[in-house]
Amino acid sequence: FADIVEAWQREKIVELSSIIDCGVKSEAFKGQRYAIWGTGSAGSAAVDIITKGGGQIVYAVDKDYARHGRDFYGTTITAPEILTKHNDEFDFLLAANYTRFPEIREQALTLGIASKKIKYINELANVL
């Protein structure tokens, strides 16, 4: 496990862990609806932070077709293209991936999602 952590940007793991450990303001995300792009460990951490802060996860999308149809914290994982049809049903799209934010952002813009709605997982720290 230590080899994996060393290879996978140690500062990112420490940063996310410290966000989770510090506690979330009880209403930091109250009333906000999120679509999460990325259903791996960063996505799971983001869901925890957002829901503890009063936010709601309304969509979970992933490019990995093997994950489609699976439950992700009460939401079914689907392809990102679904966001085009449901753009008005979420307030923010959270890119829950540390290494692919530029790629996810570009794909989201191509799907018609407004730039102001696209957030990067590191931005969660600014709200806490």
C-alpha positions as CSV (number, residue, x, y, z in Angstrom):
1,F,0.0,0.0,0.0
2,A,2.8,2.4,0.8
3,D,4.1,2.0,-2.8
4,I,0.8,3.0,-4.2
5,V,0.5,6.0,-2.0
6,E,4.1,7.1,-2.9
7,A,3.3,6.7,-6.6
8,W,-0.1,8.5,-6.4
9,Q,0.7,12.0,-5.4
10,R,1.1,11.8,-1.6
11,E,0.1,15.5,-1.2
12,K,-3.3,14.9,-2.7
13,I,-4.0,12.0,-0.3
14,V,-2.9,14.1,2.7
15,E,-4.9,17.1,1.4
16,L,-8.2,15.1,1.0
17,S,-7.7,13.3,4.3
18,S,-7.3,16.5,6.2
19,I,-10.4,17.9,4.6
20,I,-12.4,14.9,5.7
21,D,-10.9,14.8,9.2
22,C,-11.4,18.5,9.9
23,G,-15.1,18.1,10.0
24,V,-17.7,19.7,7.7
25,K,-19.7,22.7,8.6
26,S,-23.2,21.4,9.1
27,E,-24.7,23.5,6.3
28,A,-21.7,24.2,4.0
29,F,-23.6,22.7,1.0
30,K,-27.2,23.0,2.2
31,G,-29.7,22.9,-0.7
32,Q,-27.0,22.4,-3.4
33,R,-27.5,19.5,-5.9
34,Y,-24.4,17.9,-7.2
35,A,-23.5,15.6,-10.1
36,I,-20.3,13.7,-9.3
37,W,-18.1,12.8,-12.2
38,G,-15.8,10.0,-11.0
39,T,-17.0,7.2,-8.8
40,G,-13.7,6.1,-7.3
41,S,-12.2,6.9,-3.9
42,A,-12.1,10.6,-4.6
43,G,-15.8,10.5,-5.6
44,S,-16.7,8.6,-2.4
45,A,-14.8,11.2,-0.3
46,A,-16.6,14.0,-2.1
47,V,-20.0,12.5,-1.5
48,D,-19.2,12.2,2.2
49,I,-18.2,15.8,2.4
50,I,-21.1,17.2,0.4
51,T,-23.8,15.1,2.2
52,K,-22.4,15.9,5.6
53,G,-22.6,19.5,4.7
54,G,-26.3,19.3,3.7
55,G,-25.8,18.8,-0.1
56,Q,-27.5,16.3,-2.3
57,I,-26.0,13.9,-4.8
58,V,-28.4,13.7,-7.8
59,Y,-26.2,12.1,-10.5
60,A,-23.1,10.0,-10.5
61,V,-21.3,9.6,-13.8
62,D,-18.2,7.7,-14.9
63,K,-16.5,6.9,-18.2
64,D,-15.9,3.4,-17.0
65,Y,-18.8,1.4,-18.5
66,A,-18.1,-1.5,-16.1
67,R,-19.4,0.8,-13.3
68,H,-22.6,1.8,-15.0
69,G,-25.8,0.5,-13.3
70,R,-24.1,0.2,-9.9
71,D,-25.3,2.0,-6.9
72,F,-23.2,4.9,-5.7
73,Y,-24.5,6.3,-2.4
74,G,-28.1,6.0,-3.5
75,T,-27.6,7.1,-7.1
76,T,-27.1,4.8,-10.1
77,I,-23.8,5.3,-12.0
78,T,-24.4,6.3,-15.6
79,A,-22.5,7.7,-18.6
80,P,-21.6,11.4,-18.5
81,E,-23.8,12.0,-21.6
82,I,-26.9,11.8,-19.4
83,L,-25.9,15.2,-17.9
84,T,-26.8,16.9,-21.2
85,K,-30.5,16.0,-20.8
86,H,-30.6,16.8,-17.1
87,N,-28.4,19.9,-16.9
88,D,-31.1,21.8,-15.0
89,E,-31.4,19.1,-12.3
90,F,-28.0,19.8,-10.7
91,D,-26.4,23.0,-9.5
92,F,-22.8,21.9,-9.8
93,L,-20.8,19.2,-11.5
94,L,-17.9,18.0,-9.3
95,A,-14.9,16.5,-11.1
96,A,-13.9,13.9,-8.5
97,N,-10.5,13.0,-10.0
98,Y,-7.2,14.5,-9.1
99,T,-5.4,13.8,-12.3
100,R,-8.0,14.2,-15.0
101,F,-9.7,17.6,-14.2
102,P,-8.7,19.3,-17.5
103,E,-10.0,16.3,-19.5
104,I,-13.3,16.1,-17.5
105,R,-13.8,19.8,-17.7
106,E,-13.3,19.8,-21.5
107,Q,-15.8,16.9,-21.9
108,A,-18.3,18.6,-19.6
109,L,-18.1,21.8,-21.6
110,T,-18.6,19.7,-24.8
111,L,-21.8,18.3,-23.2
112,G,-23.1,21.8,-22.7
113,I,-22.5,22.2,-19.0
114,A,-21.7,25.8,-18.2
115,S,-18.2,26.5,-17.0
116,K,-19.4,28.2,-13.8
117,K,-21.1,24.9,-12.8
118,I,-18.0,22.8,-13.1
119,K,-16.0,22.4,-9.8
120,Y,-12.8,20.6,-9.0
121,I,-12.6,18.3,-5.9
122,N,-10.0,20.6,-4.4
123,E,-12.5,23.4,-4.3
124,L,-14.4,21.6,-1.5
125,A,-11.7,22.8,0.9
126,N,-12.5,26.4,0.1
127,V,-16.1,25.9,1.4
128,L,-15.1,24.3,4.7
